[in-house]
């Protein structure tokens, strides 16, 4: 499920567990109010734009490659050229707001075949930032993931926090379905399997306690200020509380997890989620027939999102580091393994907030808080539909060994199926991509090299 869902009607097919009456009443603001608050919500996610983070990439990117990946993965063809534009020798990104004409310039690499060697590339980083291929350490041999450092992010929060996030629903007297608790259980299983393949594994959380030390009430004043419009009635307390909650569990929580990943130093990050779809009738929740799976990489930034200067910096940093070069083939390998294990069809986005970036129909690009903020190649896993008849029955059956008849078929535990598929997909990627570290992606990333063991 995506990290931010406001209303079932607005996010059809995009995820969100709480689709009962309580979820509709508590979580779903009217679309008119949502439209009014959306513009300010982007600012609540911003910690400021530091364009110096892009200094290390001066003269490192070829123009043709930059254009192909910028428009093929990260933005749409109708990008606002007032935000990001290109000349023959550089990319220009606006540093301030719409009234600020100051641009940051990123020089493209100079083609040495055109008569200008690296000494004329105009950047001291052109010679020092990229490790020669022969200097990248070879695979140590042995198990498939020997030497890998993999961060697992069990999505959302569980326990008492799940209702606030609207990742919680209950049918009758059955045990509640809480996404944060379910994916944490899966994360422990994935960790065991990856460690068995030789990887070092880090979980961004190991219980339902928020990683951030902040709490929703810490954001009430800022939320009220963001929603207050001169000359109009004060915002409703419920609207202020809803925004403050999102500032807590979307912005503050994902930033805290990103800092943990940065400090530990991961080669890549897997975000574990379970998808869901809106209830057909929120007043009378009933399970749906359709089940599906998909996998998400970072990309598909809209011009409205890129109006936030911090998002411009974060997108360009991922582009310049080449994160998509890792994320897309990794997503393809994981999608293949999940599809084979589950037999689920691919989900298809129909709105402008996602785009296909692979021939694999399960792989999509979206701009989400976590895959934008996490400082390593990051892939979101969104298999299964928690409120579908089949997956719901499998979740209610819990974990077990071997096969059991569930929903009319002999099936393994859905938890083990998920974890086994993740391990298989990562092993396939390792076979295709070779060993980490993906060193050329990490210069100047601010990662702790000692803790990465490099």
VEXVEX-321580 format. One line per 2 residues: number of its first residue (from 1); their letters; for each residue x, y, z of C-alpha. Coordinates in pm, 1 decimal, decimal comma. Layout:
N
NUM	A	X/Y/Z  ...
end
This chain:
454
1	XX	0,0/0,0/0,0  118,1/349,0/-72,1
3	XX	237,7/551,3/226,9  -27,6/822,6/185,5
5	XX	-392,7/749,2/107,2  -652,3/1007,7/195,3
7	XX	-975,4/882,5/48,9  -1086,2/550,2/-103,8
9	XX	-1260,5/729,5/-386,9  -948,7/928,2/-463,1
11	XX	-709,4/636,8/-438,2  -893,6/350,7/-603,8
13	XX	-655,1/68,6/-660,6  -375,6/251,6/-483,2
15	XX	-393,6/78,1/-146,3  -501,9/148,1/205,9
17	XX	-634,9/-107,9/451,0  -897,2/80,3/647,7
19	XX	-1193,1/77,2/413,6  -1475,6/25,7/662,5
21	XX	-1725,2/280,7/785,8  -1484,7/406,4/1050,9
23	XX	-1214,7/453,7/791,4  -1449,8/644,5/563,7
25	XX	-1558,9/872,2/848,0  -1219,8/923,7/1011,3
27	XX	-977,6/922,5/718,4  -1164,7/1042,3/414,7
29	XX	-1199,2/1418,5/391,9  -1420,4/1570,3/125,2
31	XX	-1242,1/1610,0/-206,7  -1292,2/1986,4/-198,3
33	XX	-1110,6/2004,8/135,2  -847,6/1764,9/8,0
35	XX	-781,0/1985,1/-295,1  -741,7/2286,7/-69,7
37	XX	-496,3/2114,7/161,6  -292,6/1925,7/-97,2
39	XX	-87,7/2229,2/-198,4  26,9/2294,3/156,0
41	XX	76,8/1926,5/239,3  372,9/1904,9/3,2
43	XX	544,5/2170,3/211,9  485,0/1969,0/528,7
45	XX	703,9/1695,8/378,9  989,9/1931,0/300,0
47	XX	1298,3/1968,4/517,5  1457,5/2220,6/283,7
49	XX	1647,4/2193,1/-44,1  2024,5/2155,9/-26,2
51	XX	2152,3/2192,1/-381,6  2508,5/2134,0/-260,7
53	XX	2417,5/1763,4/-255,3  2440,9/1777,4/-634,2
55	XX	2790,8/1931,7/-645,2  2963,4/1592,8/-659,5
57	XX	2794,7/1512,7/-991,9  2930,4/1804,1/-1192,7
59	XX	3062,8/1668,8/-1521,0  2970,5/1305,4/-1449,3
61	XX	2651,5/1252,3/-1655,1  2633,2/1221,5/-2031,3
63	XX	2360,4/1436,5/-2184,4  2198,6/1160,6/-2393,1
65	XX	2182,1/923,2/-2097,0  2048,7/1195,7/-1867,6
67	XX	1769,8/1290,8/-2108,8  1669,5/928,6/-2170,0
69	XX	1642,4/842,1/-1801,5  1497,2/1175,6/-1690,3
71	XX	1203,2/1145,5/-1930,4  1188,0/765,4/-1938,8
73	XX	1169,9/708,8/-1562,8  1161,1/1018,0/-1346,6
75	XX	926,9/1275,8/-1503,9  651,9/1299,4/-1761,1
77	XX	698,8/1440,5/-2110,0  507,8/1756,3/-2012,3
79	XX	763,3/1855,5/-1746,3  741,9/2224,0/-1655,5
81	XX	1059,9/2356,2/-1818,6  1052,6/2645,4/-1575,6
83	XX	1156,7/2394,1/-1308,7  1411,0/2182,4/-1495,7
85	XX	1554,9/2252,2/-1839,3  1843,8/2140,1/-2057,0
87	XX	2095,6/2303,1/-2282,7  2358,7/2130,5/-2494,8
89	XX	2613,3/2127,8/-2213,7  2417,3/2139,6/-1886,4
91	XX	2097,6/2072,3/-1694,6  1940,3/2368,6/-1514,9
93	XX	1719,2/2330,8/-1208,3  1539,3/2622,2/-1047,9
95	XX	1654,0/2675,1/-690,5  1363,4/2877,7/-555,6
97	XX	994,3/2934,7/-613,4  813,4/3047,0/-925,9
99	XX	922,8/3407,2/-874,0  1289,0/3315,9/-822,6
101	XX	1487,8/3315,2/-1149,9  1802,8/3161,6/-991,9
103	XX	1902,6/2821,9/-1135,5  2150,3/2557,1/-1028,7
105	XX	2362,8/2431,9/-1320,4  2477,1/2069,0/-1354,2
107	XX	2736,7/2036,1/-1629,8  2718,4/1728,1/-1849,4
109	XX	3020,7/1509,5/-1900,2  3238,4/1619,3/-2190,6
111	XX	3280,7/1355,9/-2461,2  3656,9/1286,4/-2484,2
113	XX	3609,3/1169,3/-2843,3  3504,6/1522,3/-2929,5
115	XX	3853,0/1645,9/-2844,5  3811,4/1735,3/-2479,4
117	XX	3953,8/1496,3/-2223,8  3862,2/1476,8/-1858,3
119	XX	4097,2/1759,9/-1780,9  3858,5/1990,9/-1964,9
121	XX	3537,6/1852,5/-1816,3  3510,5/2152,4/-1585,4
123	XX	3477,3/1945,7/-1267,7  3728,1/1814,8/-1019,3
125	XX	3482,0/1530,2/-959,5  3504,3/1397,4/-1314,4
127	XX	3821,0/1202,8/-1232,9  3764,7/1117,0/-868,1
129	XX	3399,5/1031,0/-811,6  3370,8/712,1/-1018,3
131	XX	3562,5/400,4/-922,2  3734,3/229,8/-1217,5
133	XX	3574,3/-102,8/-1296,3  3894,2/-289,5/-1208,8
135	XX	3891,3/-136,1/-858,7  3545,6/-269,2/-769,7
137	XX	3595,7/-575,5/-549,9  3497,8/-907,7/-698,3
139	XX	3231,5/-1129,6/-546,3  3372,5/-1316,5/-247,8
141	XX	3214,5/-1639,7/-369,6  3005,5/-1882,0/-167,7
143	XX	2643,7/-1803,0/-93,2  2440,4/-1589,6/-333,0
145	XX	2429,8/-1281,4/-108,1  2768,8/-1299,6/62,1
147	XX	2883,5/-942,1/129,0  2541,6/-784,0/67,8
149	XX	2390,6/-532,3/309,4  2012,7/-523,2/271,9
151	XX	1777,6/-296,5/466,3  1420,1/-416,3/508,5
153	XX	1152,8/-155,5/577,0  834,0/-313,6/718,0
155	XX	583,2/-59,4/591,3  374,3/166,5/810,8
157	XX	316,1/119,3/1184,6  132,3/-155,4/1364,7
159	XX	-42,7/-203,4/1694,9  -232,0/94,7/1831,7
161	XX	-91,4/321,7/1557,9  -254,5/130,9/1271,5
163	XX	-592,6/303,3/1297,3  -433,6/647,1/1268,2
165	XX	-262,7/535,2/947,5  -583,5/369,7/822,0
167	XX	-400,2/42,5/770,7  -644,5/-158,3/983,6
169	XX	-975,4/-328,9/914,8  -1190,4/-598,0/1068,3
171	XX	-1465,3/-820,7/930,6  -1714,5/-939,2/1190,3
173	XX	-1550,0/-1116,6/1481,4  -1237,8/-1216,4/1285,4
175	XX	-900,3/-1092,9/1408,2  -822,7/-748,5/1261,8
177	XX	-599,5/-716,5/956,1  -319,1/-472,8/1042,2
179	XX	-73,0/-415,0/760,3  208,7/-292,6/983,5
181	XX	194,9/-605,9/1199,5  166,5/-841,5/902,3
183	XX	464,9/-702,4/713,1  678,0/-696,3/1027,6
185	XX	612,6/-1069,0/1065,0  711,7/-1116,2/701,8
187	XX	1023,1/-900,7/749,1  1151,5/-1132,9/1023,1
189	XX	1105,5/-1427,2/784,5  1277,3/-1244,1/498,6
191	XX	1568,9/-1154,4/724,5  1617,6/-1520,0/820,7
193	XX	1620,2/-1626,6/455,1  1854,6/-1351,7/338,5
195	XX	2096,9/-1417,3/622,8  2092,5/-1781,2/517,4
197	XX	2208,6/-1662,8/173,8  2494,5/-1465,1/328,4
199	XX	2349,5/-1114,1/352,9  2374,9/-872,7/643,4
201	XX	2019,6/-752,9/709,4  1887,9/-448,7/892,7
203	XX	1522,7/-378,1/981,6  1418,8/-15,2/1008,3
205	XX	1184,3/-120,7/1289,9  1143,5/-438,9/1493,3
207	XX	819,6/-358,8/1677,6  522,5/-125,5/1641,1
209	XX	692,8/170,2/1811,1  744,7/467,0/1575,6
211	XX	1106,3/521,5/1474,8  1070,9/898,9/1500,5
213	XX	1076,9/1052,6/1847,3  814,9/1305,1/1733,0
215	XX	444,8/1252,5/1796,3  133,4/1382,0/1616,0
217	XX	66,1/1656,2/1869,0  407,2/1805,1/1790,0
219	XX	276,3/1905,2/1446,2  -59,6/2058,8/1538,6
221	XX	62,2/2419,5/1536,7  239,4/2382,2/1203,3
223	XX	-58,5/2200,6/1052,4  -291,8/2478,2/1165,2
225	XX	-59,3/2740,5/1016,4  -39,9/2553,8/686,2
227	XX	-417,1/2526,3/659,6  -502,0/2879,1/770,5
229	XX	-587,8/3111,4/483,2  -616,2/3485,9/545,0
231	XX	-972,2/3608,8/511,5  -1125,7/3260,4/539,3
233	XX	-1275,0/3068,4/828,4  -1025,1/2882,4/1052,2
235	XX	-970,6/2522,0/951,1  -1177,7/2256,4/1123,0
237	XX	-998,3/2091,2/1417,3  -1047,6/1749,4/1254,2
239	XX	-871,9/1870,5/937,9  -581,9/2012,2/1137,7
241	XX	-549,5/1687,5/1333,3  -556,3/1481,6/1013,4
243	XX	-274,3/1686,3/859,2  -70,6/1674,7/1181,5
245	XX	-109,2/1297,9/1186,5  20,1/1270,5/831,0
247	XX	311,7/1500,9/904,2  397,6/1253,9/1180,7
249	XX	358,1/917,4/1008,5  450,3/1014,7/652,6
251	XX	716,3/1283,3/682,4  873,5/1247,1/1027,2
253	XX	858,0/867,5/1034,5  1003,8/816,2/687,1
255	XX	1279,3/1069,9/752,9  1372,3/888,4/1073,9
257	XX	1385,5/556,5/890,1  1592,0/712,2/612,3
259	XX	1845,0/831,5/869,2  1869,7/481,7/1018,7
261	XX	1935,5/337,8/673,6  2195,6/606,2/601,0
263	XX	2376,5/542,3/928,8  2376,9/163,0/881,5
265	XX	2476,1/185,7/516,2  2264,0/-40,7/295,0
267	XX	2343,3/-153,7/-57,0  1968,6/-150,2/-125,2
269	XX	1633,2/-126,3/52,8  1324,5/-345,7/21,7
271	XX	999,7/-189,8/145,9  755,8/-464,6/243,3
273	XX	385,0/-390,6/202,6  54,5/-565,0/130,5
275	XX	-185,4/-391,6/-105,2  -559,0/-331,1/-61,4
277	XX	-842,1/-175,8/-263,0  -1139,4/42,5/-163,7
279	XX	-1447,3/-125,4/-27,8  -1728,7/-147,8/-286,1
281	XX	-1958,1/0,9/-18,3  -1779,6/164,3/278,5
283	XX	-2103,3/145,0/479,0  -2115,2/-233,0/444,0
285	XX	-1761,3/-368,3/396,6  -1749,1/-684,2/190,0
287	XX	-1446,7/-863,5/50,8  -1366,5/-818,7/-317,0
289	XX	-1297,1/-1088,1/-576,9  -995,2/-932,4/-742,3
291	XX	-640,5/-997,5/-624,3  -318,3/-863,4/-775,0
293	XX	48,9/-778,0/-725,5  289,4/-504,7/-827,0
295	XX	633,6/-363,2/-749,4  729,0/6,4/-736,6
297	XX	1050,7/199,5/-805,7  1105,6/571,4/-764,7
299	XX	996,5/795,2/-1051,5  692,9/952,2/-1223,2
301	XX	736,1/1291,0/-1053,4  469,4/1539,1/-1154,9
303	XX	541,8/1906,6/-1215,2  325,5/1983,1/-910,9
305	XX	550,1/1763,1/-695,6  863,3/1911,4/-847,2
307	XX	738,9/2257,5/-752,8  882,7/2161,7/-412,1
309	XX	1256,1/2240,9/-432,6  1351,4/1954,9/-199,4
311	XX	1179,2/1705,2/-425,8  1373,0/1846,4/-722,3
313	XX	1700,6/1786,2/-538,2  1605,1/1435,9/-422,1
315	XX	1487,6/1329,8/-768,8  1800,3/1460,1/-941,4
317	XX	2024,7/1299,7/-681,7  1865,7/958,9/-748,8
319	XX	1892,8/1015,6/-1122,8  2257,9/1120,7/-1103,1
321	XX	2350,0/833,6/-872,1  2191,1/591,6/-1116,1
323	XX	1955,0/439,0/-861,7  1710,7/345,5/-1136,9
325	XX	1982,5/128,1/-1293,2  1961,0/-92,1/-983,3
327	XX	1595,8/-45,0/-889,5  1439,5/-147,9/-1220,7
329	XX	1622,8/-480,5/-1274,0  1587,0/-557,6/-902,6
331	XX	1212,5/-486,0/-924,5  1185,9/-709,1/-1230,4
333	XX	1353,9/-1000,7/-1051,6  1136,0/-959,1/-742,6
335	XX	819,1/-920,8/-950,3  897,9/-1240,8/-1141,6
337	XX	951,5/-1440,5/-822,7  637,6/-1303,0/-656,2
339	XX	425,4/-1370,8/-964,2  550,4/-1727,2/-990,7
341	XX	491,6/-1794,3/-621,2  149,8/-1629,1/-589,6
343	XX	3,4/-1670,4/-937,0  -143,4/-1321,2/-904,5
345	XX	-202,7/-1097,7/-1209,3  -35,1/-755,8/-1238,1
347	XX	-204,6/-444,7/-1106,2  -254,7/-162,9/-1358,5
349	XX	-243,2/202,4/-1258,0  -480,0/423,5/-1453,1
351	XX	-400,0/766,7/-1310,9  -114,7/1010,6/-1380,8
353	XX	70,5/933,9/-1056,8  247,2/622,4/-1193,4
355	XX	415,3/505,8/-1512,2  545,5/184,6/-1666,5
357	XX	927,2/171,3/-1674,6  978,7/-189,9/-1775,9
359	XX	842,1/-449,7/-2012,6  750,7/-642,9/-1699,4
361	XX	382,8/-551,3/-1638,2  424,1/-571,3/-1260,8
363	XX	686,8/-294,7/-1241,9  578,8/68,3/-1199,6
365	XX	743,0/396,4/-1103,8  587,1/622,7/-841,5
367	XX	708,9/910,5/-629,7  652,6/801,5/-268,9
369	XX	792,8/951,7/49,5  1006,6/648,2/136,8
371	XX	1147,4/569,9/-206,2  1228,5/939,4/-247,3
373	XX	1399,0/976,8/91,7  1576,9/644,6/144,2
375	XX	1947,3/690,6/57,5  2000,0/373,9/-147,6
377	XX	1827,3/199,2/-439,3  1478,9/122,0/-304,3
379	XX	1203,9/-111,4/-423,9  848,1/-125,1/-285,3
381	XX	675,6/-463,6/-282,4  295,6/-453,3/-303,5
383	XX	181,1/-815,1/-351,6  -164,9/-947,1/-257,4
385	XX	-487,5/-756,4/-186,4  -556,0/-780,8/185,0
387	XX	-931,7/-734,0/147,3  -972,7/-981,6/-138,5
389	XX	-1152,8/-1304,3/-54,6  -851,9/-1526,8/-119,4
391	XX	-580,1/-1322,6/48,6  -803,4/-1241,7/344,8
393	XX	-864,3/-1612,0/402,6  -491,5/-1679,5/379,5
395	XX	-409,7/-1401,1/626,0  -671,3/-1529,9/867,5
397	XX	-522,3/-1878,5/842,3  -196,8/-1745,2/989,5
399	XX	144,6/-1902,4/947,2  191,0/-2277,8/917,9
401	XX	427,1/-2535,2/773,8  364,8/-2721,9/451,3
403	XX	32,4/-2697,9/267,7  -316,4/-2640,5/399,4
405	XX	-652,0/-2608,5/227,3  -737,2/-2238,6/228,7
407	XX	-1005,8/-2078,5/13,8  -1064,6/-2410,9/-157,5
409	XX	-702,2/-2482,2/-255,7  -396,2/-2644,6/-103,5
411	XX	-165,0/-2354,5/-33,9  144,8/-2268,6/167,1
413	XX	136,0/-2000,6/433,7  100,1/-1663,3/261,7
415	XX	369,6/-1528,3/494,5  620,7/-1794,2/388,9
417	XX	523,2/-1763,3/25,3  594,7/-1388,4/37,3
419	XX	926,6/-1430,1/222,4  1045,4/-1716,1/-0,3
421	XX	967,7/-1514,9/-313,1  1161,9/-1211,9/-187,9
423	XX	1467,1/-1427,5/-115,3  1439,3/-1597,7/-454,0
425	XX	1401,0/-1267,2/-637,5  1700,3/-1112,7/-466,0
427	XX	1911,7/-1421,3/-537,8  1815,0/-1399,1/-907,3
429	XX	1908,4/-1032,9/-914,4  2242,9/-1111,4/-752,6
431	XX	2313,8/-1367,9/-1023,2  2235,1/-1118,2/-1298,1
433	XX	2384,2/-802,5/-1148,4  2694,5/-929,9/-974,3
435	XX	2802,6/-845,6/-620,4  2764,8/-520,9/-433,4
437	XX	2865,5/-268,3/-342,6  2728,1/-73,2/-633,6
439	XX	3009,8/167,1/-555,5  2964,0/405,5/-844,8
441	XX	2617,6/487,3/-705,9  2738,6/594,7/-363,4
443	XX	3005,3/869,2/-387,1  2926,3/1167,8/-164,7
445	XX	2608,8/994,7/-42,2  2692,4/1066,5/319,2
447	XX	2686,5/695,4/400,0  2908,9/565,5/674,8
449	XX	3175,9/359,8/489,5  3301,6/193,3/805,9
451	XX	2956,7/60,9/890,1  2918,4/-59,3/532,8
453	XX	3231,1/-267,8/588,8  3392,6/-122,6/275,2
end
